[in-house]
Amino acid sequence: MHLVFRMLLWQDRPVICLGSAMRLRLLAVLLALQSGLVYAAGPACDWSKVRAAFGGAALDQVAELDYRLTMHAADGKTSVSDYRLWPKARQLRIQRDGRTRWWDGQQGWEQDEQGLRMLEGSAGDAVREAMAYNFFSLFADPSTSTVAESPLRLRVQPTGEQAFAIELDPVTCRIMSNHFGPELVARELDYRQVGALVWPMAFRVEKSGVAVRRGEFSALVARAQATPDMPVLAAAARHLPKPEGAGAVLVGPGWIATDKNEYNLSLNAAGDMMVFARSEADFMAAKIYVSYRRGGLWSEPALAPFSDPRYRDSDPWLTPDGQWMYFISDRPSSGEGGPRKDFDLWRVNLAQGWGRIEHLEQVNSDGYELGPELHDGWLYFNSSRPGGPARMALYRARLRADGSFDAPVPLAAPFNACLAQGDFTLSPDGQLAIYWCKADAEADEDLYAVRRIDGEWGKPVRLPAPFSGPGFDFTPSFSGDGQTLYFSSERRFGANGQGILNGLANPYVSTRAALEAALRQAERARP
């Protein structure tokens, strides 16, 4: 009975002021309520009527929405967050307690005093869900679908998310409550007119019938023109980030990570020498850069001394003792003449400074050789040589005592099961292998991992975010102690990323703990 009166008094008009026709309608509602036919009082509310109740055509003009959300928990704690939503682009920014989080349409990000990181699965999911369940996003998304469970209850299906139910006011078709499963309910408490829009300004969250928090919206501003928004990435001091938590942190914005491709970041075990590759789009004009740590800062990255403007050098990898660097180049084996049409494997001795570069004749072929790393006396690399198990396959060759190599052989199962794969790396303890894999013609190149248990390799699994995502994820490499993983990714910020986050490759770093958590998640999801 209270619910019926609340609906009739929605516009603060007392019942005693109603005309005779309205009194008859009220009597019909009360009789229907007593007979159990509550929904016979008026027509059903479909999605179009719900949309009209929130502003109808005015919703189509909203390109950007700013608002503040104040949350009051049952224990008395209060939090305040500022939101900016781009409903048509399905993007969201949240600012709270000195940090900023984004959902850019594909990927979750966070920026704070530690730098910019790609968010892992659950943290990224939380930002994505905040965007996806906002009703401005639901109204703007033509893929939102609904099913009527009763005349005043709809089941709403957001794109890519779990469905939920809404219960509606029979007079206005506004949302009265949102039901996320049998126990969690969000009840709308206060609707207000905001320009041409109508919006719920307060809500209460209940779990199993008990109020657990209350939310209040304020500072609501809708704009017809969207304001571009991206992380501000000023050039950082030349130090490597120390990742914490579950995300993956951008490495060296402005001095390592730039608007070009940077990849194959590798350090010696002492952590005082670093190499990486930098190239233009499509990996053209690739060069190897080197930096040294002096005190607390790294030197400005400089071209490797053997660089030659006629040739491309790439895919550097330092042995843990810092005595050798393996790499690839399109320079001819003789060292003179025009560039090759493919890449071969090379190495250079660093024991007494930069020695003479050496072409690894025994392991090269007429195809492309890429991604060399040396582990436990075996040189691992990927190659497109004819007759291999895949168009780009993983190989290894044993290092002989005299420094030469045995003939390469393809890695046995479970490796080389993808359409193409490469950049094989091993953890220092030898128990975890990571590489990129293109599972089929439609798939991105994502990072895969496989454990070695009792000397046998298990089944490879695709690593979830932040290790894999839209674009090419590649060149994984462990730190000397095995507690840190570097990799590169071509993920951009949003559809029109600019500057450092323009969709060319950038290096990221994450913790072994985050890697293990992602691996366990992938193993649980494995059929």
FENKACOR-V421720 format. One record per residue. PSI is psi in whole degrees, -180 to 180 (999 if undefined). OMEGA is omega in whole degrees, 0 to 359 (* if undefined). Layout:
# FENKACOR-V421720
psi:omega
PSI:OMEGA
PSI:OMEGA
This chain:
# FENKACOR-V421720
psi:omega
-43:179
-39:181
-43:181
-47:180
-38:179
-40:179
-43:182
-24:181
15:188
-39:181
23:177
31:176
119:183
150:182
-36:184
-14:180
0:182
146:176
175:183
-39:180
-42:180
-36:178
-36:178
-39:179
-39:177
-43:178
-39:179
-40:179
-44:181
-41:178
-41:179
-39:179
-42:181
-32:183
-3:180
5:181
60:185
-42:188
-3:177
-7:185
-22:183
177:182
162:179
153:175
111:175
180:185
-36:179
-36:178
-36:175
-44:180
-42:179
-34:180
-22:180
-4:178
-13:176
-124:184
-25:179
-27:179
-32:182
-19:182
-7:185
110:176
-23:183
139:182
124:174
140:174
161:177
137:179
120:175
123:182
131:177
114:180
163:181
-25:180
5:177
-8:180
144:182
139:175
147:181
127:180
141:175
129:184
146:166
120:184
134:171
89:191
-38:182
-36:179
-9:181
49:179
154:183
143:172
134:178
127:178
128:181
134:173
44:174
8:177
155:180
133:175
145:178
150:157
115:188
10:183
-24:180
-27:192
144:173
140:181
156:173
139:177
130:175
-163:183
-18:179
-17:180
-161:181
132:179
149:168
132:184
145:175
179:189
-61:188
-39:179
-42:176
-37:178
-38:182
-41:179
-43:179
-43:181
-35:177
-34:175
-47:190
-33:183
-2:174
135:186
-24:173
-41:177
-42:181
-41:179
-33:182
-20:185
112:180
-14:180
-8:176
128:181
153:180
153:175
131:179
120:174
-23:175
173:182
-25:181
25:178
125:179
143:170
121:185
133:180
98:174
155:179
120:175
10:183
174:176
141:178
156:174
166:183
147:175
139:174
141:195
151:175
127:183
-19:181
-46:186
-15:187
18:172
160:183
129:177
-38:181
152:179
130:187
110:179
76:184
-180:186
-18:187
-29:188
122:182
137:172
118:183
128:178
136:187
-25:189
111:175
143:177
154:175
125:178
94:187
-126:178
2:184
157:172
131:186
140:176
122:186
-8:179
150:179
161:177
134:179
128:180
140:175
119:184
38:177
-1:181
130:179
126:182
-23:175
163:180
139:180
145:178
131:176
147:175
174:177
42:182
120:180
122:178
137:181
145:177
-14:180
128:180
142:177
121:179
142:182
124:177
160:174
141:176
113:186
82:174
156:179
128:183
161:172
151:186
77:171
159:179
137:181
152:175
98:186
145:175
155:178
-151:192
-2:183
-176:175
123:189
136:175
135:185
122:168
54:179
129:178
-27:180
-27:167
-63:178
122:180
-166:178
9:173
-178:172
130:169
133:188
175:181
44:176
128:184
137:178
154:170
169:184
-29:179
-16:179
26:180
7:175
138:183
142:173
154:173
167:178
147:176
138:181
169:172
-178:176
150:183
22:175
31:176
156:177
41:182
138:177
156:177
135:179
150:181
145:178
149:180
142:178
124:178
110:186
-128:182
-5:184
156:175
150:177
158:175
127:181
135:181
155:178
142:174
141:187
-28:183
1:183
144:180
125:183
-16:180
-18:191
160:174
130:175
138:187
-180:173
50:180
148:174
127:179
135:170
150:184
-34:180
-3:178
12:184
-23:184
150:168
124:174
147:181
179:176
156:180
153:174
12:177
149:179
154:183
-28:179
-16:183
-3:180
152:179
-172:182
167:182
156:175
167:175
-10:179
-171:176
142:174
166:177
139:179
168:171
163:177
138:178
134:183
8:186
-37:180
46:186
-164:183
111:180
-163:180
134:180
148:188
126:177
128:185
82:189
-38:188
-21:186
-8:183
165:184
-172:176
-7:178
-166:177
133:169
131:186
163:168
53:181
141:171
145:180
122:180
126:175
42:177
10:178
134:175
115:178
142:177
171:174
149:188
147:175
20:184
149:180
146:176
6:181
170:182
-10:178
167:182
-25:167
114:189
161:178
135:180
165:169
153:179
135:182
135:176
125:179
166:181
-30:181
5:178
-8:176
-178:185
147:168
170:178
139:181
150:175
147:178
147:174
138:181
173:177
143:15
8:181
168:179
31:177
-3:182
166:174
-39:174
151:180
160:180
-178:177
49:178
131:173
155:179
142:171
153:181
-30:178
-2:176
10:186
-3:182
125:177
140:178
144:179
165:174
150:183
130:168
102:190
-38:179
-178:186
-27:183
-13:188
152:168
163:172
108:183
165:178
132:177
152:179
151:177
136:180
151:171
119:182
124:181
39:176
-3:182
139:177
137:179
-150:182
128:180
147:176
148:175
128:178
133:178
-176:177
144:8
6:186
-31:177
147:180
-166:179
134:180
-176:185
120:174
125:192
-177:179
55:174
147:179
132:180
151:168
168:183
-33:179
-2:177
4:184
-1:182
141:177
126:172
146:173
167:178
153:182
144:177
16:179
132:177
168:175
105:180
-173:183
-24:184
49:181
145:182
167:177
-134:183
-35:184
45:185
5:179
-7:169
168:189
136:173
147:176
142:177
160:179
141:178
171:183
158:175
-35:179
-42:178
-39:177
-45:180
-38:178
-42:178
-38:179
-42:178
-40:178
-44:180
-39:180
-37:177
-35:182
-10:183
133:179
999:*
